[in-house]
Amino acid sequence: MYGRNVLKYTQTPHLVTAAVLCGAILPTTTPANASDQVFFDNGQFALRAADGGVLETPVPIFHNGTLIGGHNHKIVEAFDNVPGSGSFPLTFVDMHANTFLRTAYQKPGGGGAALGTSIVGSASFRTNAGLQFIPNVTRGDVNTTGFFGRYFSQIAGNFGTQASLATTRSFPDPLIGKTTVGLTVDFTADQTINLATGGFTGNDRFRMMTVSSMFSSSSVYDADMIRYEDVNGDIQTLQLTGTTTRNTHLLPAPDELGGWIELVKSPGSTWFADSPTIRIDLTNTHGMRLGIQGFLAGTTNPNDDSLSVWLEWLDAPDTIAIGTNLGIEVDVVATGDPDRPVIIGDLNADGFVGIEDLNTVLGNWNQSVLPGFYTAGDPSGDGFVGIEDLNTVLGNWNTGAPPPPSDGLVVPEPTSVALLMFGSLGLLRRRAV
């Protein structure tokens, strides 16, 4: 199972306006369910427990030790004030029933972006019985006072008798244009677990967390690019296109990570165009070697989460001993303006289309490569480095901010590069058709 076991959560309402009553900020729109309940409101942000949005059954969620509304709920929605405005957009959704979370960003002057990519706040592991994707949640706790800041939640669950799972989330006051949620995942083996062998050895056997998104086509997506820092500190970029192979892993094997991964929402999507780019910053891996792997499912229905990207435990043994404890800490960052904006033709992600990008194409000319990998010279995403990729670089030449010159070298003008290229194209061949 590579998709998620939930309905695509849609916020209702998208925007909460302020109704001032004794200083409180109250949602004025009709809740999705009669049992939905605002249980906290301090005039700066409000929290509502809701019963809809996901397939899993409601679970007991406690606020400062008291069961919210006296009955079970599925999710907690956080409506946060945009500084300098009277609007309180839905900025963070904590899905206690299944450990997922979703976050958006706030816009200058008021309002907020649509929700998009989700985070599965749980470890997952594969046995010969299949992928044990999300735990059975037994309890959620929300705290709005004390040491952990204005919002802190804990979710407890289990994978039957095999393992226990604890996950926490913190929601500090977001910045305009950037929302950060702290996430921890803690996994304990309650009995000996035999992981799947055979074709899954070393690949998709143990995930410390999963990012769940959607790529339907080159014009309908929540994320169309995967970008990450590898263990050597190099930035790797994988562009998804209409020709990207589906129902298969995106990488031949997990690539060991450095400090972060991003699921980029580049311009051009007609599906909730303002939904965020999601970045995962690894703040503490507790000594684990983690790699990135992904899967693009065959479905092109935009209501399905077809794109999964996860943190793979690279040193997972065939057998996890009873009592084994694993944990990670990450920051989940939602933004509409990534720190490294997407520049077409910028194959090395240095913010500029120039000679290094051209050299990447020439160095891999006429080679079959992993489709869509910028760092292999394939921005066209067809799995072959050829004239289309060259045209992408030359057509965007000098776009972006040039890096400082090295050793006094001067970056050639586009016309000079073009003349040089056309003079040498006779030595190069197109792919046979």
Steps between C-alpha positions, in 0.01 A plus 500: 500500500658827390205736519363626826210353691309827519275718294669810363425740784342825381470792734151634569503790529818618330490832679364586843398859557505669837186537708608695804315388810658588834838508327468150355546401139229259396449320170186648348446242227299182542708200613515197271343287776270595784741342746794719391604721787720805558678406822766772524505866401741758640434779250811412298418151387210260542488120506211291379452125541324343202362160409533504119768495236666160546391137479628388839267490798497777761741471793501656848673839478569681826564872547707581806388166644126524424326302226392754239120529491465183702532277192750391236616702197723447196694822442599832654493811280703810587373839377774757547489881478694660216692789664354838414171356378169372629518167318561161654573249223527129562876465532562159657304172518604235754337171400498304822305205360785397267814708596488713181550875505453772241607860508466807281647851508347840565489780244596866554198708588286201598382166375682175454603249239323176423612181665691256282773249580455295820747359751454151643629546854567132556765242429391222261650159438457219252466134593412210274138589580542841334569860597389587855435860407334682789434390859176446682472823697389463860518854634584861419595779741510873425667745737476877463683597818836442654854417396430386143352829380164603366412167331643156566336167423582136565350204316537142620431188297613150419543249221310232685735309727800561274595857588404822675505845344514845659507821299499865610433828319566860596343800327679828576364831374550491121673767297316653207588283203658224709354255751719263699371200695731292718455123473650206688447132425582232757473128419543207740495133401282314751588165348750366249408628151612320186522748214419407141785349303543423132443798274454736797842435656656843547206679340166605650519277806501756779386863470556743785237731347322555167403810304175444311418719201339503155634515146233441235652678200734783410216745564323330795714436807568584862870429437680457168860502612699318768811676623738386774846531645696176474754372750780683314322834532404513131150605397316243291187586299246261349239655269172311455342515156223334306749235390621411849454126548217411737443206733870476574760644734639835390862409577684174431591493871466745790752785480660587834384837625680800637282757675169545317249407232241712319184421309486808280180656368643689203285749303261364242255278688131561441421302818493740799791695355594659833540176700845483660839359432576269793852469639616244757804614699668218691583650838597178681529150353644349821780344300280328240610491136200609299443497128236641268275280288166558330216341309263643237174306489308429180199713593469844341192601701599827671298398806740208556838543662698337220849617600675360807852599612650362818801476731635145470704346784805390303639264762177317573583136584298200386378460858420785740561381854241543772563822693662683206426873525534737205429871477541808285427872536415719202359841415218505246510832312221621269571794272379652177846636415766232549846604616625365167245609238451270205693632199452306180838389371680544833621143517735537797255711707743788555237758404647574158489346151856504373808312392478231770151407386616486141790278600256266673310450177816462289659264748203265475420555133320212326477309829195329644455626857247489780202690351460853630824518697632852449843409635531235227415758230139401428268797570269375222427188707516256209788296640740604223748790491465661160396804303187572708712529814757716325226733377363528854835623629575732209145635493531609864864608487606755766167468683539558874778657705849398388730356768827681573757439222763237575868569427411807296318298234236685301166332429452494122208679342214288363593582141856379556377179655252444220767546233730264685222245528389520141859464389532174690158347442634323194700284738189407693214282398133489576340197652400252234128479436 
